[in-house]
Each structure stands twice: as C-alpha cells, then as structure tokens.
C-alpha cells in the first residue's frame, strides 16, 4: 500500500518525528513523507510515533487508493492540527516555515511593538498601498504593481537580529495597543553599536536587501527602491557617520556576515508566507518575488558605486520640453511613496489580532474606503448658492454664459480644465458650478499667496456664496474655519478637514517635499482641486517644477470615462507654460468673455530711476480711487512717506507684522470693494494686490512688468465696468526695460525674476498695438492671445522660462533637501511656528527691530520700543538681506553677534553667526535688525549704518525699512 504522512509537529517533537518517518519513508516536502509499505510496517511506524509523542506532536496518515482517491487512516498526537479528514486547513496564522533544514518560526518575527507579524504587516501594507494607487490613478497598473512590491519589501530590514531583539523586549513591556509614531519604529538606542548614528535604520537595510537579492528589472525597480528607502525620513547623522551610498549601509551592518545565512533563510520564509497570502487573491497571483541569493563575499562588488535613491530627480535642461521625464518620474514616486506611508500608518494602527482578522477575512480593502472622501452635503450648499444667483438675476446672460463655460469643462476629453477668465467674468462662481457638475465631495482651493487665500475665504464665506458650508483656510500663519457662519480657530491636527480647504501652494508642496504632512497628499489627490491664479507659479523658482509634478499626478487620474477633477484658473493662462511644461492641450483652455464694456487707454511714460521728479510712481496723486502699484515694496514705501501729508492714502505690501497686515488688508478691502466705503483716495502697493483681491479703482499707475502681471493689475481698474469715461492705465517704464538690458533698478529687478525679456516682448507688442487706442477688456485679452501666437515674443518668453527652470533645479537641489529627522530628539515646545531650515520661498529668519517714527523724509525719530512684544506678531526677513547680500559692511547679523549678549542680559554670547541663525528659526529668539537708543546706550554704541526699523507714519504703519534707503531717496 502507498501512504502519505503529513507532519504538523512543533518544537522538539519536530526532530523526533522526522527521525522516525525518515527511517520508513521518503521525504517529499518540508512536512510530507511518502512510501510503499505493508500493514505491519505501517503499524510499526504508528507505534514508534506514539512512543515519542508529546503535546507538540501532530502526524496524519493517508492511504493513497488511486490518483483521485485517498483514505484518512489515523492521527498521532494533536488532532486539532487537522480537520475531520486529516487535512491541514488553510490557515493564515501558519507559524512555521522550513528553508532546507532550517526551521523559521515566522510568528516570532515582529514588525512593531504592537505584536504584528512581519509577514502579515508587509503583505497588508503592500495590498492596501496597491489598492490606494488603483483608486487614485486607475490606469497606472505598473505603478500599482510596483507599489505592492515596495510594500512587501518596505520593512524587510526588520528581520535584522538587532531589531528583533529590541522589538521583542518592547513587546514584553507592552500592556496595551500603542500609537506607532509617524516616523515608524526604529531601534531607539542613542549609544552603542545599534545607535542610529552608527547603525542603519530598517528602511536602509530593507533597500540593501532588495538591491542584493531582487531580480526585478532595473527600470521597474526604481519606484520600488524609492518608496522603500523614503518611506521614512533620512536621519540627520553626524558628518563622519553619514551614509552616502549602498556600500555605506553595508559597511555599517557589523554582524551581517555572521547572520547572513540565517537572515536569508528568514527572508525566504517571509516571502513564502507572503506568497501564500497573495495567492488567495486572484489579482495578485501573477506577481512574483524573484530573488537570487548572492554569496556574502560578492555583495560589495555587486553594490559598489550604487547610489541611494534620489528624493527628487532633476537636472538642468536647455528647453522646456526636456523636463517632462523628470516631472513624470517624480510625480509617480510621489504617488508610490505616499501610498506606502499612508498604508503603513493605517496598518500599524491595528492590533495584531485585528490585522490577522482582516487578512483571514480578506477585508483589508475596507481600510482603503476610510481614506476616500464621502459626501457631506457640499453639493447641496453649492446648488443653493447657484439657485440664489438665478433668483437674484433671473435669465441673465451672465449666468447663462457661465453655465455654458462649465459645460465645456464637463467633457471626458478634458484632462485638466483651464479657465481663461478675465476680470469680472465670475471665476469663483464658475469654479463652484464646475465642482457641482463634476460631483465634488471636497475641494482644495490652492492659491499662490496668503492674501489671495484671504480674498477667496472672504468671498466664499459671504452670504452670496456659501455662508453655511464648512470652509477652512490653512496657511503658515492662518488656521481658521467657518461652520454655519461661525468662525473658529482650527485645532492642531484637524487641519485640511473642511469641505472646502483654502490653502497656499506651499502647504501642498510640503506634502511632496517633506514627511511632515505626507498623507495630506493622499487627501489632495482624492479631492477636486482649483488652482487659483496659477500663472504666478510660472516665475516662482522651484514652485514651477513642483507645481508641474502636482498637475502630472492629477492628469494620471483621468481616463476616457472620468470628468476632470482639477481646474486651473487665471485671467492670463500663459499658453506656452500650459503646452510645453504642463503638457496640456491648448484647446482645453476655455475662455469666457468679460461683461465689462468699459474702455481703457494705455500710456507708457519713460522715466530715469535717478530722476525721481519724473517718476510717475513717486509723483503726488490727487484723483480719487487711484492705485499706484510698483514691483517692489520699497518703491511704494518711499512714495507713501513723501506724500503722506498731502494724500488721503493707504500703503500695503508684505513687510508688516501680522496684526498690521490684517488690519490694512481689511481697510483696503472695505474701502475699495464694490460699493465700498471709499475711506481712502489712494492705494500705494507692492504687487501683493494684483490678483484675486476683489477691489476696484478709477485710475491706475503701474511699473512695467510681464504680460501676466500687467493684465492682472489692469483687472483692478474699473473692475465692475461702471465708469462712463475712458479708464487711464499709465505704465512707468525705464530705458533698461525697453531695451531688455539690466542697467537700472527696474530692469535689474525684472531680470532677477527671469521676467525682463518677457516684459520687453510685451512692451514691443503693445507699442505697436495700443498706441492712441481706446480698447475694451475683451479686446485687450484678445491682444494677449495674439501675443502668444507671435514667434518673436514666444522665443523671448521661453528664454526667461528656461532660465527660471534652471534656477529652480538649483534651488530644489539646495533647498528641498532630503526629508530629514532627528531620531529620538525631544519635540520642540509648542506655542510658536518654527521655520524650516530650507524653503522654496528663500531662507528666512524671525526678526525683531526697533520702531521709528517717520513724519517725513527729514523728520525721523528712533523710538525706545520694539516692533512687537507678542511672538504671535513675528515677522520674517530673508537671510541674504540680514547678511547684507554678502557685503560685510551691511551685515546686521555680525553686528548682533558682537553686541547682543551685552545688551540683553538673558542672552549668552554666540561664538558663530550660524548659532544665531539656527536659533532664529524659533520666534522667541529673533535676529535683531536694530536696537532702541536705550539699549545701545548700555554698550555705548551707535546704531548700525544699515540697520532696519519698523517704521510708523503719520496715519499708519509703514513696515520694515532701512533708513539708509530713505537717505538715498533724500
């Protein structure tokens, strides 16, 4: 008779039963024997097994009758290991694997101190991450597969004996379910050979194992390696301990040679278990873990010269189109990494029993549903808003035109909607109607600046729009929301939870450049997104490329059956940027005519920046409702100071403390909004008022700039089309700008912003097109469209954009550094915003300064008080400004380092400027740009020649200014 023996023995019983069965039968598997035997022989086997049996013994015997039939004969030992037919039940809790002669108890290999089995944790993270990718970008099948693989390898480094010893000790102390840190669980020893300074973290070891063993092709493995390595931030080690490549990881694994053989067996056992789990899912059966074991002595040769995965991959290009590969590569990495981190945090929040239950019942997919947005009534609020417009303006041509524009966006062939909406067309209402038509459950309203966010927040919260909706504004300095018309501060940890989230591009970009809010990117991808005034990103170095990554990710969501869930909104869409960098179809730019029929005249006035008397930006203005908009804050400040006695004016720019900025913003809005108070006659401003601020003027004087800024400013001139007279738009321009040469202050400034050639091209085009003409808004925007059809102009614009993108690459490499962490460090005290060491906006620091009273350029008094007392009022200034742009004579930081410890008794002497810079990331330890006279008397010292003060004028604050600049003006 032919019989089969199946062993489910454990511990010492395993070896005892193996000796018996090996003596009578052939081993045909790790747990299976087969032989032809007589009944007497079979009785002898059963007797010997019973003689050696213990609690851990479990052997079943089957008589093979034919190819299709077998009879269950008996079990020796624990019958619970088999069913009534002597068959081993499919059990996700299987704890035993044999790799050759090596027994691996996989139920004793843990992923974390919540007791999750490593094999189950890896599989679950891979599966949930794959499902997230399939939900977000359904057509990216290869990315979904890569993400699954990354999930199954992401914590493989935890097979390391050092980690297992540490986590096992933690489990013995653990009494209840623990909240796993967002940075994951790592060996938290500060000293010794397993300290994070000297020993690789588990994600680093996971990458090494994958590189050594995996047989996945190089191209397919790139997103896998990126997600494995970057699912945790890089630990900021001392320079001598820094890991720069794979060999660096290998060299720090001190006991790897001794543990290598057993470690490989453990890894194989883990992969075998994951394979068993995945084979229960038809969709995963084709995915294979191809590995090839490398001899230990050959490892270094295999990985020599292999770099660690870059967080962002960019290199300078000579044309705009050439960036598409970098943008696509980084966009997919963003998605894979975010899916892994999100899945990892979801799975790690479960107890070991909960995870086992999800796997056994195949309910892991339910966890994905918790990430997706659910309808909470936003659609009803938007519908009520639109019905209100229809009731107020029944059968209006404006409402009909807006609805017709929305219908064009609701076409499956539109990948990303681009609204070309001139001033006064109702862009906000169009965006809301589009969101309703495309079934939005949540909206991210992304703006380039805080002031634009505030304008949108005020509009959407008004009675005309969505007074009862849950609307939230989230910026670096403002976090508040309105629910049913009641305003409240947003609690920490509850940001981005409203139905409409109004935020800056900085907050969204943080989710793909840091680990702080990485899961916010998942929320962003699940939502409908409106990028308001997106044209401002075109010249924002660093942001233009990262914005392109966001658009690329949203493009990947679309297929032939879905409506676009992303809308770009601008009166000046810049077709070159749309086509060449974002790679969108120019035909998807959908325009709407303005209902403003007013006439406009454009007059260019040339001035010499050394002859202030002939500068239109500096001249006194007496006509009511006049806006004077300059390219820099200092120009606005100088002209305001000169005329503050004569003009009923108000000044606005970005260099105010928080409370002054909020007060002035509200004053401007209330005065110059539609049917506003007209409390002020003149507004002098930097460029901060040129976009998405719903205010209007009767006359405008502007410094020459590129086409987008030019028309955005024009949008604040007779915005509501109520003037019967021709509206005068005066442009102040220098010879340098006309020639496209950087030879005066205005042209140098534009050149620094990579806008000089674009401005010159726009001037040349307008000079031929608008001279002595009176034109409507629609005619002017028609000229803008024609401008981008003109080859001579587009070449100059492209020259500027290529230059800006090259600087972006440099900035990303320098500032968007690898996300880094300080393992085991204490969290900074709460109560104040901390500045990142590097930022795309420039490296800024918190500053303090003395106040000064400026009644006129001749009448200046330094006051014995500082700009603010409450750290909530803090203000920042770029490091380059503080350090005098490299000029040691203008360096205010060095002056502070020499004097501060003697002026302020509670401070210690800083021996390096870098120490002060590091401390000034905290609002309680700002850099002092100037001191009060009383404080300077303590050290018997005169103020620094180039000290900066917080100026107060006769009627309002003037903001941060260097008195040296006023002397120069004088």
SULKA-V18579 format. One line per field, one symbol per residue. ss: DSSP state (2 for helix, 1 for strand, 0 for the rest). phi: phi as a letter, one per 30 degrees, with the letter a starting at -180 (. if undefined). Layout:
# SULKA-V18579
ss=???
phi=???
This chain:
# SULKA-V18579
ss=0111111000022222222222220110000111110022222222222222000001111111110011111111102220000000000000011110011112220100000012222222222222222222000022222222222220022220222222222222200000000000000000000000000002222222222221000222222222222200011000222000122222220002222222222222222222222200022200000010000222222220001000000000000222222222222222222222222222220002222222220000222220000000022222222222222200002222222222222000000011111000002222222222200000111110022222222222200000000011110000111110011110000000000111112222222220000002222222011111022222200022222222222220000000000111110000222222200002221111000000111111110000022200000000000111100022222222222000001111000002222222222222220000000001111022200000001011111000222222220010000000001111111022222000002222222200022222222222222000001122222222222000222222222222222222222222000001100000000000010000000001111101111100000111111100002220111122220222022202222222222220000000002222222001000011000022222200000000011111000011111122222220
phi=.cbbcbcbdbhddddddddddddcbcdcaebbbbacbddddddddddddddcdbdcdabcbbcddadcbbcdcabcjddddbddcicdddbdcecbbcciccdccddccccadcidddddddddddddddddddddbedcddddddddddddcdcddddeedddddddddddddcbecddeddicbecddbidcdddcbddddddeddddddcdcdeedddddddddddcdbddddddedcdccaddddedddecdddceddddddddddddddddddddcedceddbcdbbdcdedcddddceiddddddbcbbdbcbdeddddddddddddedddddddddddddddddddddddeddchcedddddddddcdbjdedddddddddddddbdhdddddddddddedddbedddbdbcccdeidieddddddddddcidcabcccbdbdddedddedddddddcbdcdcbbcbbdcbbbbbbhicdaddddjcdicddbccbdeedddedcbbcdbdddddddddcdbccdhdeddecdeiddddddddddddddddbdccdecbbcbadbdhedddddcdhcdddddccbddcdcdcbccbcbdbcdccddcdedcddbcddhcccccdbddddddddddcddccccbcbacccdeddddddeddddddcdehddhdccbccbdddcdbhcdbbbcbbbbddadeddedddedcchecicddcddccccdbcdddedicdbbedddddddchbddddddddeddedcbdiccbdedddddddddedcdeeddddddedddddddddddddddcddeebbceiddddddjadcdddbbddjdcbdbbaddbccdaddcbbdccaceacdddcebcbdeddecihicddcddddddedcddddcddccdcdbeddddddddcddbddcdabdedddddchbdddececbcdccdcadcjdacdddddddd
